[in-house]
Amino acid sequence: MPHRQSAPQNEPQEKVCASCGRPMRWRAKWAQNWADVKYCSDSCRRRGVTEADRRLEATVVRLVSEGQDAPVTPELVARTAAPDDWQPLYEPARRAARRLAHRGEVDIVQNGRAVDPGSVRGPFTIRAGVRR
């Protein structure tokens, strides 16, 4: 029976995917290159973070900083970025919000409380980040 490797003590046990913003846990198959792992899956590796993703992040930050009367949602971000064809940008807007939340620039809110961006499911709003 082969010996299972444990996570290196000096490396973090958890990282955040650079593409989707969801948490990744250390896996034995990544033992040789854990420091280089940036994406949680082949899909995220292929997708990466494009210039369009960066523009969505900038749109999120702009809308949150403007402090509109309407709550900032991923739908509003997508509609602001592409008013005529916003549906394809809905999920990328959610990913952009998760990435920004992990960096502490915004908070993801459900039912009036900030929630963990990696585990959020369903509709959410975005507000200015509270520095921790």
Rosetta blueprint (number, residue, H / E / L):
1 M L
2 P L
3 H L
4 R L
5 Q L
6 S L
7 A L
8 P L
9 Q L
10 N L
11 E L
12 P L
13 Q L
14 E E
15 K E
16 V E
17 C L
18 A L
19 S L
20 C L
21 G L
22 R L
23 P E
24 M E
25 R E
26 W L
27 R L
28 A H
29 K H
30 W H
31 A L
32 Q L
33 N L
34 W H
35 A H
36 D H
37 V L
38 K L
39 Y L
40 C L
41 S L
42 D H
43 S H
44 C H
45 R H
46 R H
47 R H
48 G L
49 V L
50 T L
51 E H
52 A H
53 D H
54 R H
55 R H
56 L H
57 E H
58 A H
59 T H
60 V H
61 V H
62 R H
63 L H
64 V H
65 S H
66 E H
67 G L
68 Q L
69 D L
70 A L
71 P L
72 V E
73 T L
74 P H
75 E H
76 L H
77 V H
78 A H
79 R H
80 T H
81 A H
82 A L
83 P L
84 D L
85 D L
86 W L
87 Q H
88 P H
89 L H
90 Y H
91 E H
92 P H
93 A H
94 R H
95 R H
96 A H
97 A H
98 R H
99 R H
100 L H
101 A H
102 H H
103 R L
104 G L
105 E L
106 V E
107 D E
108 I E
109 V E
110 Q E
111 N L
112 G L
113 R E
114 A E
115 V E
116 D L
117 P L
118 G L
119 S L
120 V L
121 R L
122 G L
123 P L
124 F L
125 T E
126 I E
127 R E
128 A E
129 G L
130 V L
131 R L
132 R L
